[in-house]
Amino acid sequence: MARPRMFDEAAVLDAAAREFRVHGFAETSTERLCEAAGVRRSSLYNTFRSKDDLFVRALEHYVSTIARLQAAILEDEALPGAERLLSLVDLVISEEREAAERGHAAGCMVVQSLMSPNLRARDERVARLLDRDLRARTSLLEGAIRAGHLDGTVSPALGPGDGAMLVNTVISGLRVTAQTGADAGTLRRIAVAGLRSLLG
């Protein structure tokens, strides 16, 4: 009979994602992961066969968690389209503000992974997760932009596809800029400036 696990797997994935999203795959040691998750190395590898396996599982967990939060905002029909987009930006800035209070940036596992193209090349699971996440997020953004076109809060100058790419680019830029220590007010001003052509 298999021995019962001595830790909460979801909590370990949360802790691993917090480390990977700030430090990336290469700079996150097994020791750092064990310390963050509060588990022993042997316990970690009894469940996750390798650091690569843990990374993939943490990325999958992170992407699904973030997708639920984003969908709740971007599909909220009670909000005008532009407000949905700005609420998404504010969610990111709120995460960065809370992380800054703990002495670091919040980071993003997706952005970190995209900035390390060797991860995609080395493990097709990572490539599939990133591609699926981009498609899902783009679809949500396009829906919010279409809603904004209909309610007049989003400029028709950019189509939904280009608009979604712009929002993705601005948010990725915020994640990177937060790593330099920029405060929440600065991040908000950058975001609004970046989205000005979309929000009119």
Secondary structure, 3 states (H helix, E strand, C coil): CCCCCCCCHHHHHHHHHHHHHHHCCCCCCHHHHHHHHCCCHHHHHHHCCCHHHHHHHHHHHHHHHHHHHHHHHHCCCCCCHHHHHHHHHHHHHHHHHHHHHCCCCCCCHHHHHHCCHHHHHHCHHHHHHHHHHHHHHHHHHHHHHHHHHHHCCCCCCCCHHHHHHHHHHHHHHHHHHHCCCCCHHHHHHHHHHHCHHHHC
